Each structure stands twice: as structure tokens, then as C-alpha cells.
Amino acid sequence: MYCLHVQANMTQLLALLRQQSDALRAAPVRNDPDDRTRLILDAIEMRATSEQIVVAAVRQAREDGTSWQEIGDALGVTRQAAFQRYGKSIDPRTGAPMNTTPLPEAIGLANTVIDDLAAGRWGDVAARFDPKMREGLPVDALSAAWAQIVGQAGSFEAQGATESARAADVTITNTPLAFEAGDFIARITFRDDQTIAGLYILDPKSA
């Protein structure tokens, strides 16, 4: 029954994609001067439909017994990347599907925390800690740890682009940090309530 549902959905999506493709080809003829973004919007809709077709095709492949390695090869990514994008993780504790979406605010929160560290606003950073972090890393220990990094690598200069990923019940962010004489990675773990459950300044090789 599931296989038939996937096939029916695929047929509907292909028909929709065909309609959108026809509309896109006709756009230069329509050439509505009052709607100059219509072509862009049509292309975006077509891209979204194409992605839905990929999702349906992956589900069909899995239903047919195709491995994640084979799917990853077809997509040009690793099997883990393919699974993370199209698979469904089951929580072994509950048997229910796991939430694999990173906390939407995590990247902005990480950037703010790093700004606060660089500016010496230790209290502002500690105020974001969950109870266990507050107990294990008081403000004076936090400031001492940052001072140790500065002592090793000089003044902080800049932070790079932050990446985030979901890991069970938390979101983990990794942000490159550039100092005068060395580079590090700031790894910050956020709970869904936006409190910090972990904060590490790591050597890029060990990260």
C-alpha cells in the first residue's frame, strides 16, 4: 500500500512539474511588465517541486531495498549526508521519529555568545548556561579559560561562518575562530529552550 502511495504521489508531482515547466517556457511570451519577478517565482516553484520528486524517488528506492550508500552515490554525497537529508531517524528510547532539525536560532545564538566572549562579557555568557553548566563552569573559570586561549594565540580577530547540526535532544554549532597566532573552533551545544549545555574552544584538528 505504501509503495502504491509513493508511486501515485510521484505521478502527481511529475504532472505538476510538467505544468510548471510549460509555464516557465511561456514566460517570455507573457512578458508581463507589471510582474517582473514572475519568472523567478515560477522557477522557485519548479525547484521546490523537483525536490519533492527527489524525496519521493528516494523513498521509492528505499522501499525497493536500495542502500543509503547507493542513494548517496546517486546524489553525489556521502551515505550519511543522504540519510540526514532524506532518512527518518527513530529514537531508540521511544520508538518515535526523532527531531533532526537544528534549533533555528542556534547560529545567531552562537554568534552572540562568541561576541560576548570576545568582549569579556562573561556574565552574559554564563547567564545562558543551563543549571549543570552554571554549576560546572562559573564565571571566573570561564574568563580564565578564555584568557588561557588568548595567552596561547594572541588577541581574538574574527569568527567564521557557523554551522549547526542536530544531535538527539540538542543542537551543536561549530564556529571557526581566528586569533593573532592561531585558529580554533568554538563548539557550543544548545538545548531547545536556547540554554547552553556545552561550550568548548577546540583545536581545529581535534574538532
C-alpha positions in Angstrom: 0.0 0.0 0.0 2.8 2.4 0.9 4.6 1.6 -2.4 1.4 2.4 -4.4 1.0 5.7 -2.4 4.6 6.7 -3.3 4.0 5.9 -7.0 0.8 7.9 -7.1 2.4 10.8 -5.4 5.3 10.7 -7.9 2.9 10.7 -10.8 1.1 13.8 -9.4 4.4 15.6 -8.8 5.6 14.8 -12.3 2.4 16.2 -13.8 2.8 19.3 -11.7 6.4 19.7 -12.8 5.3 19.4 -16.4 2.8 22.2 -15.9 5.3 24.4 -14.2 7.9 23.7 -17.0 5.3 24.7 -19.6 4.6 27.9 -17.7 8.2 28.7 -17.4 8.8 28.3 -21.2 5.8 30.5 -21.8 7.0 33.2 -19.5 9.0 35.2 -22.2 5.8 35.3 -24.3 3.7 36.5 -21.5 6.3 39.2 -20.5 4.0 41.0 -18.1 5.6 44.4 -17.4 3.7 44.7 -14.2 5.1 41.4 -12.8 8.9 41.4 -13.4 9.5 38.7 -10.8 7.1 36.2 -12.2 9.8 34.2 -13.9 11.8 34.0 -10.7 8.8 32.8 -8.7 7.9 30.3 -11.4 11.5 28.9 -11.3 11.4 28.7 -7.5 8.2 26.7 -7.6 9.6 24.4 -10.2 12.7 23.8 -8.0 10.6 23.0 -5.0 8.5 20.5 -7.0 11.8 18.9 -8.3 13.0 18.5 -4.7 9.7 16.8 -3.8 10.2 14.4 -6.7 13.7 13.6 -5.4 12.2 12.9 -1.9 9.6 10.6 -3.5 12.3 8.8 -5.6 14.5 8.2 -2.5 11.5 6.8 -0.6 10.7 4.5 -3.5 14.3 3.4 -3.7 14.4 2.6 0.0 11.2 0.7 -0.3 12.8 -1.3 -3.1 15.8 -2.1 -0.8 18.3 0.4 -2.2 21.1 1.1 0.4 21.9 4.6 1.6 25.3 4.1 0.1 23.8 3.7 -3.3 21.4 6.6 -2.8 24.3 8.8 -1.6 26.4 7.8 -4.7 23.4 8.8 -7.0 23.1 12.1 -5.2 26.8 12.8 -5.2 27.0 12.9 -1.4 28.0 10.5 1.4 25.5 7.9 2.7 25.4 9.8 6.0 24.5 13.1 4.3 21.9 11.3 2.2 20.3 9.8 5.3 20.4 13.0 7.2 18.6 14.8 4.4 16.1 12.2 3.4 16.0 9.5 6.1 13.9 9.1 9.2 15.8 8.6 12.4 13.9 6.5 15.0 14.6 7.3 18.7 15.6 4.0 20.3 14.3 5.3 23.6 10.7 5.9 22.4 10.4 4.2 19.0 9.1 7.5 17.6 10.6 9.6 14.8 13.4 11.8 16.0 13.5 15.6 15.5 16.5 16.1 13.2 16.0 19.8 12.6 18.6 22.1 14.3 17.3 24.8 16.6 16.6 27.7 14.1 18.1 30.3 16.4 21.3 28.3 17.1 23.6 30.1 14.6 22.5 33.5 15.8 22.9 32.5 19.4 26.4 31.1 18.8 27.5 34.3 17.1 26.2 36.3 20.1 27.9 34.1 22.6 31.3 34.4 20.7 30.8 38.2 20.5 30.2 38.3 24.3 33.3 36.1 24.9 35.5 38.3 22.8 34.2 41.5 24.6 34.7 40.0 28.0 31.0 39.8 28.9 31.5 36.7 30.9 28.3 37.2 32.9 26.2 37.5 29.8 27.6 34.2 28.5 27.1 32.4 31.9 23.5 33.7 32.0 22.7 31.5 29.1 24.1 28.3 30.8 21.7 25.5 31.8 21.9 24.6 35.5 24.5 21.9 35.0 26.8 24.3 33.1 26.4 27.0 35.7 27.5 24.6 38.3 30.4 23.2 36.3 31.7 26.4 34.7 31.4 29.5 36.9 32.1 33.0 35.5 35.7 33.1 36.9 36.5 29.8 35.3 35.0 30.9 32.0 37.1 34.1 31.9 40.2 32.1 32.9 39.7 29.7 30.1 39.4 32.5 27.5 42.4 34.2 28.9 44.4 31.0 28.5 43.5 30.9 24.8 44.5 34.5 24.3 47.8 33.8 26.1 48.5 31.0 23.7 47.4 32.6 20.4 47.1 36.3 20.9 44.1 38.6 20.6 40.9 37.5 19.0 40.5 38.8 15.5 37.4 37.3 13.8 34.8 34.5 13.7 33.9 32.5 10.6 30.7 31.1 9.3 28.8 29.0 11.9 27.5 25.5 11.1 24.8 23.8 13.1 23.5 20.2 13.3 21.0 18.3 15.4 22.3 15.6 17.8 19.5 13.8 19.6 18.0 16.4 22.0 20.4 19.3 21.3 21.8 21.4 18.5 25.6 21.6 18.1 27.2 24.6 16.5 30.8 24.9 15.2 32.3 28.3 14.6 35.9 29.0 13.3 37.8 31.5 15.5 40.8 33.4 14.2 43.3 34.8 16.7 46.6 36.6 16.1 48.7 33.5 16.1 46.3 30.6 15.9 42.9 29.2 14.9 40.3 27.4 17.0 36.8 26.1 16.8 34.1 27.2 19.2 31.7 24.3 19.7 28.5 25.3 21.6 25.7 23.0 22.4 22.2 24.5 22.8 19.1 22.9 24.2 15.7 23.6 22.6 15.0 26.3 25.3 18.1 28.1 24.0 20.2 27.5 27.1 23.8 26.4 26.7 24.6 22.7 27.6 28.2 22.7 26.4 30.9 25.2 25.5 34.3 24.2 24.1 37.2 26.0 22.4 38.9 23.3 20.3 41.9 22.9 18.2 40.7 22.5 14.5 42.5 19.2 14.2 40.8 17.7 17.2 37.4 19.2 16.3 
